[in-house]
């Protein structure tokens, strides 16, 4: 496996499980900084390598009335402050080619959203930045369908790739996780991350917005670590029920701490 380095964090090749966590979307500068600080403190307390994530623009919401975030300029300003003050690596997603150049100035990892993972120009141009590229496997793709997307990134001379499983469409408004996909994607030679919170999302399940089943986040996370993954992707909010986006599938700090203690024990027990 090609190990990936993000600042002082090594991912893959039997390195410790990495936590990628943060709110779905930036709600305010204050909340973003406070969440990043609390997550960093918790990760350091438990000895878990940590990368902060938050979206500056959720351009793929179902409803025109859905909260999208502060946008590219303001969002990157806030993320820059997180990097400066909290001193953690940053991940965020881009939704159009015009975002890439500016995002690359701030982000350590550029995420290709699941809905856009087949968009060649976005994938290739993001790869040309030389940044680590996190490919979210579309919920409409089989795990082996990720290989051609990997080739797109590699075509730009970039081999700094993460692959993220976030569930597969299972009928209308529902997702299911096939843990075999973690093993299949690992065979392609890059670290694999399990996105437990989006895997319990119910897309469009509330009519004009998504629902979720956060009560299953813990069990699925534990199963993924036992099955074999290199990182966990978890959306975390101080008050998920009041979150402006994806609240039903996010967890709070208390649940995160309990879960991280559990998965560390599972990780330590693996051969």
The 8 nearest C-alpha neighbors of each residue, nearest first, counted from 0:
[[1, 188, 189, 2, 12, 11, 190, 185],
 [0, 2, 189, 188, 3, 12, 190, 11],
 [1, 3, 11, 12, 10, 0, 4, 9],
 [4, 2, 10, 9, 159, 1, 5, 11],
 [3, 5, 9, 8, 6, 10, 2, 7],
 [6, 4, 8, 7, 9, 3, 107, 88],
 [5, 7, 8, 4, 88, 107, 9, 87],
 [8, 6, 5, 9, 4, 88, 48, 87],
 [9, 7, 5, 6, 4, 10, 48, 49],
 [10, 8, 4, 3, 14, 5, 7, 11],
 [9, 11, 3, 2, 14, 4, 8, 229],
 [10, 12, 2, 190, 229, 14, 13, 3],
 [11, 13, 14, 2, 0, 10, 1, 190],
 [14, 12, 11, 15, 229, 10, 16, 2],
 [13, 15, 11, 12, 10, 9, 16, 229],
 [16, 14, 17, 13, 10, 48, 47, 229],
 [15, 17, 230, 229, 14, 18, 47, 48],
 [18, 16, 230, 48, 49, 15, 231, 47],
 [17, 19, 49, 231, 230, 20, 48, 232],
 [20, 18, 232, 50, 51, 49, 231, 233],
 [21, 19, 233, 51, 234, 52, 232, 18],
 [20, 22, 52, 235, 234, 51, 53, 23],
 [23, 21, 235, 234, 236, 24, 53, 25],
 [22, 24, 53, 234, 54, 244, 245, 21],
 [25, 23, 54, 53, 22, 68, 26, 55],
 [24, 26, 68, 27, 55, 53, 54, 31],
 [25, 27, 24, 68, 30, 31, 28, 243],
 [28, 26, 30, 29, 25, 31, 69, 77],
 [27, 29, 31, 30, 77, 32, 26, 25],
 [28, 30, 32, 27, 31, 33, 26, 34],
 [31, 29, 33, 27, 32, 28, 34, 26],
 [30, 32, 28, 34, 29, 33, 27, 25],
 [33, 31, 35, 29, 34, 30, 81, 36],
 [32, 34, 30, 36, 35, 31, 29, 37],
 [33, 35, 37, 31, 36, 32, 30, 38],
 [36, 34, 38, 32, 33, 37, 39, 31],
 [37, 35, 33, 39, 34, 38, 85, 32],
 [38, 36, 40, 34, 39, 35, 41, 33],
 [39, 37, 41, 35, 40, 36, 42, 34],
 [38, 40, 42, 36, 41, 37, 43, 35],
 [41, 39, 37, 43, 38, 42, 44, 36],
 [40, 42, 44, 38, 39, 43, 37, 45],
 [41, 43, 47, 39, 45, 44, 40, 46],
 [42, 44, 46, 40, 45, 41, 39, 47],
 [45, 43, 41, 42, 46, 40, 47, 39],
 [46, 44, 42, 43, 47, 41, 260, 259],
 [45, 47, 43, 44, 42, 48, 41, 49],
 [46, 48, 42, 45, 49, 43, 17, 18],
 [49, 47, 17, 18, 8, 42, 46, 50],
 [48, 50, 18, 19, 17, 47, 42, 51],
 [51, 49, 19, 88, 89, 87, 18, 20],
 [52, 50, 89, 20, 21, 19, 88, 90],
 [53, 51, 90, 21, 20, 91, 89, 19],
 [52, 54, 24, 22, 91, 23, 21, 25],
 [55, 53, 24, 91, 56, 25, 92, 23],
 [54, 56, 74, 70, 68, 25, 69, 71],
 [57, 55, 68, 70, 67, 54, 58, 69],
 [58, 56, 67, 59, 60, 68, 54, 55],
 [57, 59, 56, 60, 67, 94, 93, 68],
 [60, 58, 57, 61, 114, 94, 67, 56],
 [61, 59, 62, 58, 57, 65, 67, 63],
 [60, 62, 207, 208, 59, 63, 203, 65],
 [63, 61, 64, 65, 207, 60, 208, 59],
 [62, 64, 65, 61, 60, 66, 207, 67],
 [63, 65, 62, 66, 61, 207, 67, 60],
 [66, 64, 62, 63, 67, 60, 61, 208],
 [65, 67, 68, 243, 244, 64, 57, 60],
 [68, 66, 57, 56, 65, 58, 69, 24],
 [67, 69, 56, 55, 70, 25, 24, 66],
 [70, 68, 74, 73, 55, 56, 25, 71],
 [71, 69, 56, 55, 74, 68, 73, 72],
 [70, 72, 74, 73, 55, 75, 56, 69],
 [73, 71, 75, 74, 70, 76, 69, 101],
 [74, 72, 76, 75, 69, 71, 70, 77],
 [73, 75, 55, 77, 71, 69, 76, 70],
 [74, 76, 78, 77, 72, 73, 71, 79],
 [77, 75, 73, 79, 74, 78, 72, 80],
 [78, 76, 80, 74, 75, 79, 28, 73],
 [77, 79, 81, 75, 80, 76, 74, 82],
 [80, 78, 76, 82, 77, 81, 75, 105],
 [81, 79, 83, 77, 78, 82, 84, 76],
 [80, 82, 78, 85, 84, 79, 83, 32],
 [81, 83, 86, 79, 80, 87, 85, 84],
 [82, 84, 80, 81, 86, 85, 79, 87],
 [85, 83, 81, 86, 82, 80, 32, 79],
 [84, 86, 81, 82, 87, 83, 36, 35],
 [87, 85, 82, 83, 84, 81, 88, 80],
 [86, 88, 82, 85, 50, 89, 51, 49],
 [89, 87, 50, 107, 51, 82, 6, 86],
 [88, 90, 51, 106, 107, 52, 50, 108],
 [91, 89, 108, 52, 106, 109, 107, 51],
 [90, 92, 54, 53, 110, 52, 109, 89],
 [93, 91, 110, 111, 109, 54, 112, 94],
 [92, 94, 95, 98, 111, 110, 99, 91],
 [95, 93, 58, 92, 96, 98, 112, 115],
 [94, 96, 97, 98, 93, 121, 99, 115],
 [95, 97, 98, 121, 99, 94, 124, 120],
 [96, 98, 95, 99, 100, 101, 94, 93],
 [99, 97, 96, 95, 101, 100, 102, 93],
 [98, 100, 102, 96, 101, 97, 103, 125],
 [99, 101, 103, 102, 98, 104, 97, 128],
 [102, 100, 103, 104, 99, 98, 105, 97],
 [101, 103, 99, 104, 105, 100, 106, 98],
 [102, 104, 100, 106, 105, 101, 99, 128],
 [105, 103, 102, 101, 106, 100, 107, 99],
 [106, 104, 103, 102, 79, 75, 107, 101],
 [107, 105, 89, 103, 108, 90, 102, 104],
 [106, 108, 89, 88, 90, 130, 131, 109],
 [109, 107, 90, 131, 106, 132, 130, 110],
 [110, 108, 132, 91, 92, 90, 133, 131],
 [109, 111, 92, 133, 91, 132, 112, 134],
 [110, 112, 134, 116, 92, 135, 133, 93],
 [113, 111, 115, 114, 135, 116, 110, 92],
 [112, 114, 137, 135, 116, 136, 115, 111],
 [113, 115, 112, 137, 116, 117, 138, 59],
 [116, 114, 112, 118, 113, 117, 111, 94],
 [115, 117, 113, 118, 111, 114, 112, 137],
 [118, 116, 115, 119, 148, 122, 114, 137],
 [119, 117, 115, 116, 121, 120, 122, 123],
 [118, 120, 122, 121, 117, 123, 151, 116],
 [121, 119, 123, 122, 118, 124, 96, 125],
 [120, 122, 124, 96, 119, 123, 118, 125],
 [121, 123, 119, 125, 120, 124, 126, 118],
 [124, 122, 126, 120, 125, 152, 121, 151],
 [123, 125, 127, 126, 121, 122, 120, 128],
 [124, 126, 122, 127, 123, 128, 121, 99],
 [125, 127, 123, 124, 152, 128, 129, 157],
 [126, 128, 124, 129, 155, 125, 123, 157],
 [129, 127, 126, 130, 125, 103, 124, 100],
 [130, 128, 127, 126, 157, 131, 159, 125],
 [129, 131, 128, 108, 132, 107, 126, 109],
 [130, 132, 159, 108, 160, 109, 133, 107],
 [133, 131, 160, 109, 108, 110, 130, 161],
 [132, 134, 161, 110, 162, 160, 111, 109],
 [135, 133, 162, 111, 163, 136, 110, 161],
 [134, 136, 113, 163, 112, 111, 137, 162],
 [137, 135, 113, 164, 163, 134, 138, 140],
 [136, 138, 113, 139, 140, 114, 135, 116],
 [137, 139, 167, 168, 140, 166, 136, 113],
 [138, 140, 137, 168, 167, 141, 136, 114],
 [141, 139, 137, 138, 144, 142, 136, 167],
 [140, 142, 144, 143, 139, 145, 180, 167],
 [143, 141, 180, 144, 145, 184, 183, 140],
 [142, 144, 145, 141, 146, 183, 184, 140],
 [145, 143, 141, 142, 146, 140, 147, 148],
 [146, 144, 148, 143, 147, 142, 149, 136],
 [145, 147, 149, 148, 144, 143, 150, 187],
 [148, 146, 150, 149, 145, 144, 151, 143],
 [149, 147, 151, 145, 150, 146, 152, 117],
 [148, 150, 146, 152, 151, 147, 153, 145],
 [149, 151, 153, 147, 148, 152, 154, 146],
 [152, 150, 148, 154, 149, 153, 123, 147],
 [153, 151, 149, 126, 154, 150, 123, 155],
 [152, 154, 150, 157, 156, 155, 151, 158],
 [155, 153, 151, 152, 156, 150, 157, 123],
 [156, 154, 153, 127, 157, 152, 126, 123],
 [157, 155, 153, 154, 158, 152, 127, 126],
 [158, 156, 153, 155, 159, 152, 126, 129],
 [159, 157, 153, 160, 156, 152, 1, 131],
 [158, 160, 131, 157, 3, 132, 161, 130],
 [161, 159, 132, 158, 131, 133, 189, 162],
 [160, 162, 133, 190, 191, 134, 132, 189],
 [163, 161, 191, 134, 133, 192, 135, 190],
 [162, 164, 192, 135, 193, 191, 136, 134],
 [163, 165, 193, 136, 194, 166, 192, 135],
 [166, 164, 198, 194, 197, 163, 193, 136],
 [165, 167, 198, 176, 175, 174, 138, 164],
 [166, 168, 138, 174, 175, 176, 139, 169],
 [169, 167, 174, 138, 170, 139, 173, 175],
 [170, 168, 174, 173, 175, 167, 171, 172],
 [169, 171, 173, 168, 172, 174, 175, 167],
 [170, 172, 173, 169, 168, 202, 174, 204],
 [173, 171, 202, 201, 204, 203, 170, 174],
 [172, 174, 201, 169, 171, 170, 168, 202],
 [175, 173, 168, 169, 167, 166, 198, 201],
 [174, 176, 166, 167, 169, 168, 177, 198],
 [177, 175, 166, 178, 167, 198, 174, 165],
 [176, 178, 179, 180, 175, 166, 167, 181],
 [177, 179, 180, 181, 176, 223, 226, 182],
 [178, 180, 182, 177, 181, 183, 226, 142],
 [179, 181, 183, 178, 142, 182, 177, 184],
 [182, 180, 179, 184, 183, 178, 185, 191],
 [181, 183, 185, 179, 180, 184, 186, 227],
 [184, 182, 180, 186, 185, 181, 179, 142],
 [183, 185, 186, 181, 187, 182, 180, 142],
 [184, 186, 182, 187, 183, 188, 189, 191],
 [185, 187, 184, 188, 183, 182, 189, 0],
 [188, 186, 185, 184, 189, 146, 183, 0],
 [187, 189, 0, 186, 185, 1, 190, 184],
 [188, 190, 1, 0, 187, 185, 161, 160],
 [191, 189, 11, 161, 229, 185, 162, 10],
 [190, 192, 162, 229, 228, 163, 161, 185],
 [193, 191, 230, 163, 231, 229, 228, 162],
 [192, 194, 231, 164, 163, 232, 195, 230],
 [195, 193, 232, 165, 196, 164, 197, 231],
 [194, 196, 198, 216, 197, 220, 193, 233],
 [195, 197, 198, 248, 233, 199, 194, 216],
 [198, 196, 200, 199, 165, 195, 194, 248],
 [197, 199, 166, 165, 195, 196, 200, 194],
 [200, 198, 212, 197, 196, 211, 248, 213],
 [199, 201, 211, 197, 198, 248, 202, 210],
 [200, 202, 210, 173, 211, 204, 172, 209],
 [203, 201, 209, 172, 204, 200, 173, 210],
 [202, 204, 209, 208, 206, 205, 172, 207],
 [203, 205, 210, 209, 201, 202, 172, 206],
 [206, 204, 208, 209, 210, 203, 207, 201],
 [205, 207, 203, 208, 204, 209, 210, 202],
 [206, 208, 62, 205, 203, 61, 209, 204],
 [209, 207, 203, 205, 206, 61, 204, 62],
 [210, 208, 203, 202, 204, 205, 201, 211],
 [209, 211, 201, 204, 205, 247, 200, 202],
 [210, 212, 200, 248, 247, 201, 199, 213],
 [213, 211, 199, 214, 248, 215, 247, 200],
 [212, 214, 248, 216, 215, 211, 249, 247],
 [213, 215, 212, 216, 217, 218, 248, 199],
 [214, 216, 213, 218, 217, 212, 219, 199],
 [217, 215, 213, 219, 195, 218, 214, 196],
 [218, 216, 220, 219, 215, 258, 221, 214],
 [217, 219, 221, 220, 215, 216, 222, 214],
 [218, 220, 222, 216, 221, 217, 223, 215],
 [221, 219, 223, 217, 222, 218, 195, 216],
 [220, 222, 218, 224, 219, 223, 262, 217],
 [221, 223, 219, 225, 220, 224, 226, 218],
 [222, 224, 226, 220, 225, 221, 227, 219],
 [223, 225, 227, 221, 226, 222, 228, 220],
 [224, 226, 222, 223, 227, 221, 265, 266],
 [227, 225, 223, 224, 222, 228, 178, 181],
 [228, 226, 224, 225, 223, 229, 181, 182],
 [229, 227, 224, 191, 230, 192, 223, 181],
 [228, 230, 16, 191, 11, 192, 190, 10],
 [231, 229, 17, 192, 16, 18, 228, 193],
 [230, 232, 193, 18, 192, 194, 19, 233],
 [231, 233, 194, 19, 20, 193, 18, 195],
 [234, 232, 20, 196, 195, 194, 235, 231],
 [233, 235, 21, 22, 249, 20, 23, 196],
 [234, 236, 250, 21, 22, 249, 251, 233],
 [235, 237, 239, 251, 238, 22, 250, 249],
 [238, 236, 251, 239, 252, 235, 34, 250],
 [237, 239, 236, 241, 240, 251, 242, 250],
 [240, 238, 246, 242, 236, 241, 249, 237],
 [239, 241, 246, 238, 242, 247, 249, 243],
 [240, 242, 239, 238, 243, 246, 237, 236],
 [243, 241, 246, 239, 244, 240, 238, 245],
 [242, 244, 66, 241, 246, 245, 26, 24],
 [243, 245, 242, 246, 23, 66, 24, 65],
 [246, 244, 247, 248, 23, 249, 209, 242],
 [245, 247, 239, 242, 249, 240, 248, 244],
 [248, 246, 211, 210, 245, 249, 213, 212],
 [247, 249, 211, 213, 196, 246, 200, 212],
 [250, 248, 234, 246, 235, 239, 247, 196],
 [249, 251, 235, 239, 254, 236, 213, 234],
 [250, 252, 236, 237, 235, 254, 253, 255],
 [253, 251, 255, 254, 256, 237, 235, 250],
 [254, 252, 256, 255, 251, 257, 250, 258],
 [253, 255, 257, 252, 256, 251, 258, 250],
 [254, 256, 252, 258, 253, 257, 259, 251],
 [257, 255, 259, 253, 258, 254, 252, 260],
 [256, 258, 254, 260, 255, 259, 253, 261],
 [257, 259, 255, 261, 256, 260, 254, 217],
 [258, 260, 262, 256, 261, 257, 255, 263],
 [261, 259, 263, 257, 258, 262, 256, 264],
 [260, 262, 258, 259, 264, 263, 257, 265],
 [261, 263, 265, 259, 264, 260, 221, 266],
 [262, 264, 266, 260, 265, 261, 259, 267],
 [265, 263, 267, 262, 261, 266, 268, 260],
 [266, 264, 262, 268, 263, 267, 225, 261],
 [265, 267, 263, 269, 264, 268, 262, 224],
 [268, 266, 264, 265, 269, 263, 270, 262],
 [269, 267, 265, 266, 264, 270, 263, 225],
 [268, 270, 266, 267, 265, 225, 227, 264],
 [269, 268, 267, 266, 265, 225, 13, 227]]
